[in-house]
Amino acid sequence: MSKQKSTLNPIQGKNQNLSTDVEFAIGKENFKYIAIGVGILVIGFLLMAGGKSDDPNVFNPEIFSFRRISLAPMIVVGGFAFIGWAIMKKPKE
C-alpha cells in the first residue's frame, strides 16, 4: 500500500495525489548483486597489483606472471559482466 496525500498544485490549480513511497528503477536485490560485482572488480585489480622491482636497474620478470597477465584481467572482465547482469536483472515483485 502506498501512502497518498492530496495536495493542490500551485501551477495547475488542481488536486493531485502524490505518493510518498519512492520506487527505484532497480530493486534492493540488484544493489546487493552490484556490490558483489564491485567486490569481484576489487579482487581482480588487487591480483593485478605488484611485481615491481626494489632496484630500478634490475628487471623483474614477475610482472609477466600468469596471475597478472591472464587471471586478473579475466576476473575484472567477469566482474564488469556480473555488474551488467545485476543492473539488467528484473527485480522480483
N, C-alpha and C positions, 0 to 999 in steps of 0.2 A: 504494500500500500504506500502510495506517495502522499506526503503532506502537501496540501494545496491551500493557498490563501488568495482571496480575491483582492486585487488592487486596481486602482484607477490609473491608467496610463496617461500621463500628462500630455503626451504628444498627440495621441489619437482620441483621447477623451472617452475611451471605452473600458469597461471592466475586463480584465484578463485573469485567467488562472495561472499563477506562477508556481512552479514546482520547486520545493526546497531541496529535494533529493537530486544529487548530481550523479549522472552515469557517465563513465569514461568510455572511450571507444574500445579499449581493451580491458579485460577483467583482471581481478586480483591474481588469479592463477597464472595469467600471462606474464604479469610482472615478476612472479616467482621464477618462471622459466627464463625470463630475460636476465634476472640476477644470476641464475645458474650459468647462462651463456657468457656473461661478463666474467664470472669466475673461471670458465674454461679459457677465455682470452688471456686472463692474467697468468694462468698456468703456462700457456703457450709462450707468452713473452718472457716469463721467468726462465723457461727452458732455453730460450734463445740467448739469454744474457751470459756474460762471462767470456772466458777464453783469452783474456788479454795477457800480455807478457809483462813480467816485472821489469825487464830490461828492454828499452825501446830499440836497442840494436840487435836483439835476438828475436828471430821469427818463431812464433808458437803455432805449430800446426793444429792445435786443439780447436782453433776457430772453425776448422773444416770437419768437425766430428759429425757423425750421423744425427746426433741429437739436435745440433744447431742448424744443419743444412736440410734435413728431411723431416724429422719428427716434429719439431716445434712449429714450422710453417703449416704442416698438415693439421695440427691441433688448433692453430689460430684460424685457419680457414674453416675448420669444423665448428669452432666457436661462433664465427660470423654466420655460418649457415644455421646453427641452432638458434641464434638470436632472430634471424629472419623467420624461421619457422614459428618461434614463440610469438612474434608480432602477428603473423598471419593466422595462427591457430584460432579457431572460432571458440569463444568462451562458452562454457556450459551455462544454461539458463536455469 
